[in-house]
Amino acid sequence: MVKKRRKSLTEKLQWIGVGLLAFLIIFILIAKDSAIGGLLFFFSPIILVVAFIGWKIYRKLQAKQQIRDRQTKVLQSGIREVDVMQGVEFEEFLAALFESLGYHVETTPASGDFGADLILSDGHNRIAVQAKRYSQTVSVSAVQEAHSGKTHYKANEAWVVTNQDFSKAAYDLAASTGVRLINRDKLIDLISETRHRQAN
């Protein structure tokens, strides 16, 4: 048996808002010759402004709900779930993970990302992140990509995050270029830290 998804608060607000606006428009058109209808017609610009502000509030609530949904996904996923994710899923997972840790997260275009999949900021630092969900050791090219992404996106740090480990060459280049490498063990630590924060 397939469970029906419960409507979120933002979805309910959306349908209530659309319904009220439709009712108001129909009422104004039908009753514009009456005193109440004429009054509503006169104040319709104000009503539209209020409706627009309501829509903006709804969009903000929706964005917050999406962040909460992504953070819930992080709490429900461990390293074994990460190991079977597709590349885009891993990027979404990392976006949720870093949001849970207090970063503001931007995603880059799926193609032509110039070496960074995510851009993190914490008010002081801007960080270009290269995500590598692999089934084998990550090579030196990932470090080169991240370093390139740092320059292109005018970041002051570059990170490579993977569910595996890095080659010796990758560690050597990271040491000389200042790229931070987050391997499997460090990723597990970040997931644990996120769960600890959410629990408190």
Backbone as CSV, one residue per row, in Angstrom:
resi,resn,N_x,N_y,N_z,CA_x,CA_y,CA_z,C_x,C_y,C_z
1,MET,0.852,-1.195,0.000,0.000,0.000,0.000,0.888,1.246,0.000
2,VAL,0.604,2.167,-0.923,1.388,3.387,-1.037,0.814,4.441,-0.100
3,LYS,1.706,5.025,0.707,1.266,6.065,1.631,1.103,7.388,0.896
4,LYS,0.040,8.108,1.217,-0.132,9.429,0.650,0.732,10.410,1.425
5,ARG,1.428,11.297,0.660,2.273,12.284,1.313,1.400,13.360,1.940
6,ARG,1.662,13.668,3.198,0.908,14.716,3.865,1.311,16.074,3.325
7,LYS,0.324,16.946,3.134,0.625,18.274,2.626,1.340,19.092,3.695
8,SER,2.385,19.810,3.275,3.118,20.662,4.200,2.314,21.929,4.476
9,LEU,2.743,22.671,5.487,2.076,23.926,5.841,2.129,24.903,4.677
10,THR,3.272,24.970,3.986,3.401,25.910,2.877,2.461,25.555,1.729
11,GLU,2.267,24.246,1.469,1.335,23.835,0.416,-0.092,24.232,0.774
12,LYS,-0.452,24.031,2.049,-1.798,24.404,2.503,-2.017,25.909,2.374
13,LEU,-0.992,26.691,2.778,-1.094,28.137,2.671,-1.230,28.571,1.212
14,GLN,-0.520,27.886,0.338,-0.587,28.214,-1.084,-2.011,28.046,-1.607
15,TRP,-2.620,26.895,-1.322,-3.967,26.629,-1.836,-5.004,27.536,-1.187
16,ILE,-4.827,27.850,0.074,-5.742,28.790,0.745,-5.636,30.163,0.099
17,GLY,-4.399,30.618,-0.153,-4.176,31.924,-0.771,-4.753,32.009,-2.170
18,VAL,-4.519,30.973,-2.971,-5.057,30.944,-4.341,-6.578,30.953,-4.304
19,GLY,-7.163,30.170,-3.422,-8.614,30.104,-3.300,-9.218,31.439,-2.898
20,LEU,-8.609,32.099,-1.901,-9.117,33.397,-1.450,-9.009,34.455,-2.538
21,LEU,-7.883,34.456,-3.249,-7.686,35.431,-4.319,-8.690,35.216,-5.450
22,ALA,-8.917,33.959,-5.830,-9.886,33.645,-6.886,-11.293,34.075,-6.462
23,PHE,-11.643,33.775,-5.210,-12.960,34.175,-4.698,-13.119,35.688,-4.728
24,LEU,-12.057,36.399,-4.324,-12.102,37.857,-4.274,-12.280,38.455,-5.669
25,ILE,-11.549,37.935,-6.640,-11.652,38.436,-8.020,-13.052,38.209,-8.573
26,ILE,-13.577,37.009,-8.361,-14.938,36.685,-8.840,-15.973,37.579,-8.165
27,PHE,-15.798,37.772,-6.857,-16.737,38.609,-6.105,-16.723,40.047,-6.612
28,ILE,-15.531,40.584,-6.876,-15.409,41.968,-7.361,-16.074,42.111,-8.721
29,LEU,-15.828,41.140,-9.612,-16.406,41.200,-10.958,-17.932,41.122,-10.933
30,ILE,-18.458,40.280,-10.052,-19.920,40.101,-9.969,-20.579,41.292,-9.275
31,ALA,-19.936,41.762,-8.209,-20.602,42.765,-7.364,-19.988,44.156,-7.456
32,LYS,-19.299,44.480,-8.571,-18.611,45.773,-8.630,-19.582,46.964,-8.667
33,ASP,-20.828,46.715,-9.096,-21.814,47.800,-9.122,-22.447,48.039,-7.756
34,SER,-22.269,47.091,-6.837,-22.815,47.276,-5.490,-21.841,48.110,-4.664
35,ALA,-22.293,48.554,-3.497,-21.459,49.405,-2.639,-20.204,48.654,-2.185
36,ILE,-20.388,47.415,-1.702,-19.246,46.626,-1.223,-18.304,46.295,-2.368
37,GLY,-18.897,45.894,-3.512,-18.078,45.561,-4.675,-17.287,46.756,-5.167
38,GLY,-17.953,47.943,-5.190,-17.264,49.167,-5.609,-16.120,49.514,-4.686
39,LEU,-16.341,49.316,-3.386,-15.292,49.582,-2.397,-14.107,48.649,-2.604
40,LEU,-14.404,47.370,-2.813,-13.336,46.397,-3.062,-12.596,46.710,-4.358
41,PHE,-13.359,47.142,-5.374,-12.746,47.498,-6.657,-11.792,48.685,-6.466
42,PHE,-12.233,49.661,-5.648,-11.412,50.849,-5.374,-10.111,50.458,-4.660
43,PHE,-10.237,49.509,-3.718,-9.060,49.103,-2.926,-8.301,47.916,-3.537
44,SER,-8.685,47.518,-4.748,-8.045,46.341,-5.356,-6.524,46.470,-5.505
45,PRO,-5.959,47.680,-5.818,-4.495,47.766,-5.873,-3.833,47.407,-4.541
46,ILE,-4.447,47.876,-3.434,-3.902,47.555,-2.103,-4.011,46.055,-1.844
47,ILE,-5.156,45.494,-2.245,-5.367,44.052,-2.064,-4.312,43.267,-2.831
48,LEU,-4.012,43.712,-4.052,-2.996,43.030,-4.869,-1.611,43.139,-4.243
49,VAL,-1.298,44.311,-3.666,-0.006,44.487,-2.988,0.093,43.549,-1.788
50,VAL,-0.990,43.482,-1.010,-1.011,42.575,0.148,-0.866,41.125,-0.308
51,ALA,-1.528,40.778,-1.432,-1.421,39.419,-1.971,0.004,39.121,-2.407
52,PHE,0.664,40.115,-3.008,2.054,39.948,-3.444,2.981,39.734,-2.251
53,ILE,2.783,40.538,-1.202,3.591,40.381,0.020,3.360,38.997,0.627
54,GLY,2.089,38.566,0.615,1.765,37.227,1.125,2.469,36.139,0.331
55,TRP,2.535,36.325,-0.992,3.226,35.358,-1.851,4.711,35.306,-1.527
56,LYS,5.320,36.476,-1.282,6.750,36.519,-0.932,7.004,35.794,0.391
57,ILE,6.110,36.001,1.349,6.236,35.310,2.637,6.115,33.804,2.429
58,TYR,5.147,33.416,1.592,4.969,31.999,1.283,6.241,31.401,0.684
59,ARG,6.878,32.132,-0.258,8.097,31.634,-0.900,9.226,31.452,0.122
60,LYS,9.317,32.369,1.076,10.343,32.246,2.127,10.071,31.024,2.997
61,LEU,8.804,30.827,3.351,8.432,29.654,4.138,8.745,28.366,3.376
62,GLN,8.479,28.395,2.069,8.743,27.229,1.236,10.236,26.923,1.191
63,ALA,11.062,27.970,1.061,12.518,27.788,1.032,13.016,27.202,2.351
64,LYS,12.466,27.704,3.469,12.849,27.168,4.778,12.432,25.707,4.911
65,GLN,11.248,25.382,4.372,10.767,24.001,4.420,11.680,23.082,3.619
66,GLN,12.148,23.554,2.466,13.063,22.762,1.642,14.368,22.489,2.377
67,ILE,14.874,23.509,3.088,16.093,23.330,3.878,15.861,22.296,4.968
68,ARG,14.707,22.384,5.650,14.398,21.415,6.705,14.288,20.001,6.140
69,ASP,13.667,19.884,4.944,13.531,18.574,4.307,14.898,17.986,3.969
70,ARG,15.786,18.846,3.440,17.132,18.371,3.104,17.896,17.968,4.364
71,GLN,17.734,18.745,5.430,18.428,18.426,6.676,17.906,17.125,7.277
72,THR,16.603,16.874,7.110,16.030,15.602,7.555,16.663,14.447,6.794
73,LYS,16.883,14.658,5.500,17.529,13.635,4.677,18.924,13.326,5.195
74,VAL,19.644,14.356,5.622,20.988,14.150,6.183,20.909,13.279,7.426
75,LEU,19.952,13.600,8.303,19.824,12.843,9.546,19.473,11.382,9.292
76,GLN,18.795,11.119,8.186,18.374,9.751,7.888,19.419,8.983,7.080
77,SER,20.442,9.663,6.588,21.448,9.015,5.741,22.760,8.847,6.484
78,GLY,23.327,7.667,6.389,24.651,7.401,6.918,25.601,7.149,5.763
79,ILE,26.803,6.728,6.067,27.810,6.544,5.026,27.427,5.432,4.053
80,ARG,26.688,4.435,4.505,26.270,3.359,3.593,25.283,3.861,2.555
81,GLU,24.386,4.761,2.976,23.465,5.369,2.015,24.221,6.268,1.045
82,VAL,25.222,6.972,1.555,26.054,7.839,0.704,26.746,7.023,-0.375
83,ASP,27.207,5.830,-0.011,27.958,4.986,-0.951,27.168,4.585,-2.191
84,VAL,25.848,4.611,-2.113,25.030,4.203,-3.264,24.329,5.395,-3.931
85,MET,24.666,6.607,-3.496,24.072,7.793,-4.110,24.663,8.041,-5.497
86,GLN,23.863,8.671,-6.357,24.375,9.187,-7.620,25.094,10.507,-7.331
87,GLY,25.831,10.994,-8.327,26.613,12.221,-8.131,25.790,13.408,-7.674
88,VAL,24.651,13.635,-8.339,23.792,14.775,-7.994,23.200,14.604,-6.596
89,GLU,22.821,13.387,-6.256,22.290,13.106,-4.913,23.341,13.423,-3.850
90,PHE,24.595,13.063,-4.142,25.681,13.326,-3.195,25.870,14.831,-3.004
91,GLU,25.771,15.590,-4.090,25.890,17.042,-3.991,24.757,17.614,-3.143
92,GLU,23.525,17.108,-3.346,22.379,17.559,-2.544,22.568,17.189,-1.075
93,PHE,23.103,15.988,-0.861,23.384,15.537,0.503,24.384,16.474,1.181
94,LEU,25.462,16.809,0.459,26.476,17.701,1.036,25.909,19.099,1.282
95,ALA,25.047,19.568,0.373,24.409,20.876,0.571,23.621,20.883,1.878
96,ALA,22.855,19.822,2.112,22.077,19.707,3.353,22.988,19.586,4.568
97,LEU,24.048,18.810,4.419,25.005,18.616,5.513,25.621,19.942,5.945
98,PHE,26.099,20.712,4.969,26.759,21.973,5.310,25.765,23.036,5.776
99,GLU,24.543,23.001,5.264,23.504,23.897,5.791,23.236,23.585,7.259
100,SER,23.214,22.301,7.585,22.992,21.881,8.971,24.125,22.341,9.883
101,LEU,25.301,22.510,9.294,26.461,22.954,10.064,26.591,24.476,10.092
102,GLY,25.603,25.170,9.505,25.560,26.628,9.613,26.061,27.405,8.412
103,TYR,26.415,26.714,7.335,26.888,27.408,6.134,25.717,27.815,5.245
104,HIS,25.914,28.919,4.542,25.006,29.255,3.437,25.559,28.532,2.210
105,VAL,24.686,27.838,1.479,25.135,26.983,0.377,24.539,27.440,-0.946
106,GLU,25.401,27.586,-1.944,24.968,27.834,-3.325,25.409,26.642,-4.162
107,THR,24.583,26.262,-5.129,24.984,25.196,-6.050,25.432,25.829,-7.363
108,THR,26.385,25.190,-8.023,26.871,25.671,-9.308,26.151,24.916,-10.421
109,PRO,26.256,25.356,-11.678,25.597,24.635,-12.777,26.033,23.181,-12.854
110,ALA,25.094,22.310,-13.251,25.395,20.874,-13.326,26.503,20.591,-14.329
111,SER,26.529,21.348,-15.424,27.619,21.194,-16.389,28.390,22.500,-16.463
112,GLY,29.693,22.399,-16.643,30.528,23.597,-16.671,30.609,24.262,-15.323
113,ASP,30.897,23.462,-14.279,30.939,24.026,-12.917,32.293,24.640,-12.562
114,PHE,33.277,24.539,-13.492,34.600,25.144,-13.304,35.317,24.644,-12.050
115,GLY,35.045,23.409,-11.671,35.799,22.798,-10.583,35.160,22.863,-9.215
116,ALA,33.952,23.405,-9.109,33.268,23.460,-7.807,31.804,23.085,-7.985
117,ASP,31.320,22.213,-7.130,29.914,21.807,-7.153,29.067,22.644,-6.203
118,LEU,29.692,23.091,-5.116,29.004,23.910,-4.113,29.889,25.092,-3.732
119,ILE,29.252,26.185,-3.378,29.960,27.332,-2.813,29.393,27.562,-1.416
120,LEU,30.252,27.476,-0.414,29.834,27.682,0.970,30.291,29.052,1.446
121,SER,29.508,29.638,2.322,29.949,30.872,2.976,29.440,30.876,4.413
122,ASP,30.261,31.429,5.287,29.881,31.485,6.704,29.949,32.910,7.244
123,GLY,29.975,33.876,6.344,30.076,35.274,6.770,31.498,35.785,6.726
124,HIS,32.463,34.881,6.769,33.876,35.267,6.724,34.586,34.623,5.541
125,ASN,34.314,33.353,5.338,34.993,32.600,4.284,34.048,32.226,3.156
126,ARG,34.607,32.157,1.960,33.884,31.658,0.783,34.665,30.432,0.314
127,ILE,33.975,29.292,0.249,34.649,28.009,0.041,34.097,27.312,-1.196
128,ALA,34.994,26.956,-2.114,34.613,26.183,-3.305,34.763,24.702,-2.974
129,VAL,33.688,23.942,-3.151,33.687,22.520,-2.769,33.504,21.645,-4.007
130,GLN,34.411,20.704,-4.182,34.315,19.684,-5.226,33.827,18.397,-4.560
131,ALA,32.710,17.849,-5.035,32.122,16.633,-4.449,32.482,15.421,-5.302
132,LYS,33.020,14.378,-4.660,33.419,13.166,-5.380,32.840,11.937,-4.679
133,ARG,31.673,11.484,-5.162,31.100,10.252,-4.633,31.641,9.121,-5.505
134,TYR,32.674,8.450,-5.001,33.409,7.455,-5.783,33.312,6.074,-5.146
135,SER,33.703,5.090,-5.929,33.832,3.729,-5.406,35.308,3.330,-5.355
136,GLN,36.179,4.312,-5.619,37.620,4.057,-5.595,38.350,5.299,-5.092
137,THR,39.656,5.201,-4.983,40.469,6.317,-4.500,40.360,7.513,-5.435
138,VAL,40.280,8.705,-4.843,40.162,9.942,-5.619,41.549,10.423,-6.027
139,SER,41.703,10.734,-7.302,43.025,11.085,-7.843,43.343,12.568,-7.671
140,VAL,44.531,12.934,-8.105,45.043,14.300,-7.984,44.222,15.304,-8.794
141,SER,43.532,14.841,-9.831,42.754,15.758,-10.676,41.655,16.465,-9.893
142,ALA,41.110,15.814,-8.860,40.064,16.440,-8.040,40.615,17.655,-7.304
143,VAL,41.859,17.564,-6.850,42.509,18.682,-6.162,42.733,19.826,-7.154
144,GLN,43.158,19.497,-8.360,43.363,20.504,-9.397,42.053,21.221,-9.730
145,GLU,40.973,20.445,-9.830,39.660,21.027,-10.123,39.215,21.976,-9.013
146,ALA,39.379,21.543,-7.776,38.964,22.370,-6.637,39.772,23.666,-6.579
147,HIS,41.083,23.550,-6.847,41.946,24.735,-6.838,41.518,25.704,-7.941
148,SER,41.162,25.164,-9.092,40.662,25.975,-10.203,39.331,26.635,-9.836
149,GLY,38.441,25.870,-9.181,37.148,26.402,-8.750,37.302,27.537,-7.754
150,LYS,38.273,27.420,-6.891,38.552,28.478,-5.907,38.857,29.800,-6.615
151,THR,39.672,29.733,-7.658,40.028,30.939,-8.407,38.824,31.487,-9.170
152,HIS,38.123,30.594,-9.867,37.004,31.032,-10.706,35.888,31.676,-9.895
153,TYR,35.559,31.090,-8.743,34.457,31.592,-7.932,34.903,32.604,-6.870
154,LYS,36.176,33.037,-6.989,36.719,34.044,-6.064,36.533,33.631,-4.603
155,ALA,36.811,32.368,-4.352,36.729,31.840,-2.985,38.098,31.971,-2.321
156,ASN,38.126,31.914,-1.002,39.421,31.956,-0.314,39.817,30.598,0.251
157,GLU,38.963,29.577,0.007,39.322,28.205,0.361,38.769,27.249,-0.693
158,ALA,39.395,26.081,-0.791,38.899,25.022,-1.678,38.919,23.704,-0.918
159,TRP,37.819,22.937,-1.032,37.718,21.642,-0.378,37.333,20.579,-1.415
160,VAL,37.808,19.362,-1.167,37.305,18.206,-1.909,36.719,17.250,-0.887
161,VAL,35.475,16.840,-1.102,34.798,15.934,-0.162,34.478,14.636,-0.890
162,THR,34.840,13.518,-0.279,34.565,12.223,-0.886,34.110,11.216,0.167
163,ASN,33.497,10.157,-0.311,33.110,9.042,0.554,34.205,7.978,0.594
164,GLN,35.294,8.232,-0.122,36.428,7.295,-0.152,37.670,7.958,0.424
165,ASP,38.840,7.636,-0.096,40.080,8.273,0.332,40.768,8.866,-0.888
166,PHE,41.879,9.533,-0.665,42.614,10.203,-1.728,43.947,9.496,-1.995
167,SER,44.425,9.646,-3.219,45.743,9.087,-3.569,46.834,9.903,-2.893
168,LYS,48.041,9.329,-2.827,49.180,10.041,-2.235,49.454,11.332,-2.990
169,ALA,49.355,11.270,-4.323,49.590,12.466,-5.140,48.574,13.561,-4.802
170,ALA,47.332,13.153,-4.551,46.295,14.119,-4.191,46.628,14.794,-2.865
171,TYR,47.070,13.992,-1.882,47.468,14.565,-0.588,48.653,15.508,-0.745
172,ASP,49.618,15.130,-1.584,50.809,15.967,-1.785,50.435,17.308,-2.414
173,LEU,49.603,17.257,-3.472,49.208,18.500,-4.133,48.339,19.362,-3.223
174,ALA,47.469,18.727,-2.452,46.612,19.475,-1.516,47.461,20.215,-0.489
175,ALA,48.535,19.571,-0.035,49.415,20.195,0.951,50.093,21.439,0.380
176,SER,50.478,21.400,-0.886,51.201,22.531,-1.487,50.261,23.630,-1.992
177,THR,48.995,23.294,-2.258,48.048,24.295,-2.777,47.083,24.810,-1.710
178,GLY,47.066,24.167,-0.553,46.168,24.601,0.517,44.750,24.106,0.372
179,VAL,44.534,23.100,-0.482,43.195,22.524,-0.649,42.919,21.572,0.514
180,ARG,41.770,21.705,1.136,41.405,20.823,2.249,40.753,19.559,1.702
181,LEU,41.227,18.412,2.159,40.670,17.130,1.727,39.842,16.523,2.851
182,ILE,38.577,16.234,2.545,37.683,15.597,3.515,37.405,14.187,3.008
183,ASN,38.049,13.221,3.641,37.908,11.826,3.200,36.763,11.132,3.937
184,ARG,36.678,9.842,3.752,35.561,9.067,4.310,35.435,9.242,5.827
185,ASP,36.542,9.108,6.546,36.492,9.219,8.007,36.032,10.609,8.449
186,LYS,36.543,11.640,7.772,36.154,13.009,8.138,34.695,13.278,7.780
187,LEU,34.235,12.688,6.678,32.827,12.842,6.295,31.919,12.195,7.338
188,ILE,32.299,11.028,7.810,31.525,10.357,8.873,31.475,11.246,10.119
189,ASP,32.604,11.886,10.443,32.641,12.792,11.595,31.677,13.969,11.402
190,LEU,31.621,14.511,10.183,30.718,15.632,9.907,29.257,15.204,10.031
191,ILE,28.948,14.004,9.544,27.583,13.485,9.669,27.210,13.329,11.148
192,SER,28.138,12.801,11.927,27.904,12.632,13.374,27.708,13.976,14.058
193,GLU,28.520,14.962,13.665,28.396,16.299,14.253,27.031,16.910,13.932
194,THR,26.578,16.701,12.700,25.272,17.218,12.293,24.161,16.595,13.129
195,ARG,24.218,15.290,13.308,23.189,14.599,14.102,23.213,15.063,15.551
196,HIS,24.422,15.296,16.070,24.554,15.769,17.444,23.925,17.152,17.594
197,ARG,24.167,18.021,16.624,23.594,19.389,16.667,22.093,19.345,16.590
198,GLN,21.565,18.484,15.698,20.119,18.409,15.530,19.432,17.824,16.765
199,ALA,20.154,16.954,17.472,19.578,16.305,18.659,19.494,17.281,19.838
200,ASN,20.376,18.291,19.862,20.419,19.255,20.983,19.610,20.506,20.698
